[in-house]
Amino acid sequence: MTEPAPEILTVRPNMVHARLDVFLHSSYPTASRTYFQKLIKEGLVLVNGRIAKKSYRPEVGDEIEARLILDQEFELTPEPIS
């Protein structure tokens, strides 16, 4: 895995009333809610500079910082079939 890349989101009025993992999933739909629950559990998501809980419901103006874990790229080399 590569070094987590910080992503910062500010909660707008149309983004409230959902749990933090749901909020993050709606902001990054290619990643699963389970992925965001794992990040939250590992302390890689901060709300206003504090470690977040998955049950937290973002409020307007909250600053959410998520350190997204990116899979390390690798190259596959074919082997001869004998």
C-alpha positions as CSV (number, residue, x, y, z in Angstrom):
1,M,0.0,0.0,0.0
2,T,1.1,3.6,-0.6
3,E,1.2,6.5,1.8
4,P,-2.4,7.7,2.6
5,A,-3.3,10.7,0.5
6,P,-5.3,13.4,2.5
7,E,-8.6,14.5,1.0
8,I,-10.4,17.4,2.6
9,L,-14.2,17.9,2.2
10,T,-16.3,20.7,3.6
11,V,-19.9,19.7,4.4
12,R,-22.5,21.7,2.4
13,P,-26.2,22.0,3.3
14,N,-27.3,19.4,0.8
15,M,-24.9,16.8,2.4
16,V,-26.1,16.6,6.0
17,H,-28.3,14.0,7.8
18,A,-26.3,10.9,6.8
19,R,-23.7,9.0,8.9
20,L,-20.1,9.7,8.2
21,D,-19.5,6.5,6.2
22,V,-22.5,7.2,4.0
23,F,-21.4,10.8,3.5
24,L,-17.9,9.6,2.4
25,H,-19.4,7.0,0.1
26,S,-21.6,9.5,-1.6
27,S,-18.5,11.7,-2.2
28,Y,-16.4,8.8,-3.5
29,P,-19.0,6.4,-5.0
30,T,-16.3,4.0,-6.5
31,A,-15.3,3.0,-2.9
32,S,-17.6,0.9,-0.7
33,R,-19.2,2.0,2.6
34,T,-17.3,-0.9,4.2
35,Y,-14.0,0.7,3.0
36,F,-14.9,4.0,4.7
37,Q,-16.0,2.2,7.9
38,K,-12.5,0.6,8.0
39,L,-10.8,4.0,7.5
40,I,-12.9,5.5,10.3
41,K,-12.1,2.6,12.6
42,E,-8.4,2.9,11.9
43,G,-8.5,6.7,12.7
44,L,-7.8,7.8,9.2
45,V,-10.8,10.1,9.1
46,L,-10.9,13.4,11.0
47,V,-13.8,15.8,11.5
48,N,-12.7,19.3,12.4
49,G,-9.2,17.9,13.3
50,R,-10.5,15.2,15.6
51,I,-10.6,11.4,15.0
52,A,-14.2,10.6,13.9
53,K,-16.6,7.9,14.9
54,K,-18.6,6.1,12.2
55,S,-21.9,7.1,13.9
56,Y,-21.1,10.8,13.6
57,R,-23.5,12.7,11.4
58,P,-21.7,15.6,9.6
59,E,-23.0,19.1,10.1
60,V,-22.9,22.1,7.7
61,G,-19.4,23.6,7.7
62,D,-17.6,20.5,9.1
63,E,-14.3,19.8,7.6
64,I,-13.8,16.1,6.9
65,E,-10.2,14.9,6.3
66,A,-9.9,11.4,5.0
67,R,-6.6,9.7,4.4
68,L,-7.5,7.4,1.5
69,I,-5.5,4.2,1.3
70,L,-4.5,3.5,-2.3
71,D,-3.6,0.1,-3.5
72,Q,0.0,-0.2,-4.6
73,E,0.3,-0.7,-8.3
74,F,2.1,-3.9,-9.4
75,E,3.1,-5.5,-12.6
76,L,2.3,-9.0,-13.6
77,T,4.9,-10.9,-15.5
78,P,3.7,-14.0,-17.4
79,E,5.6,-17.3,-16.9
80,P,6.1,-19.9,-19.6
81,I,3.7,-22.9,-19.3
82,S,5.6,-26.2,-19.4
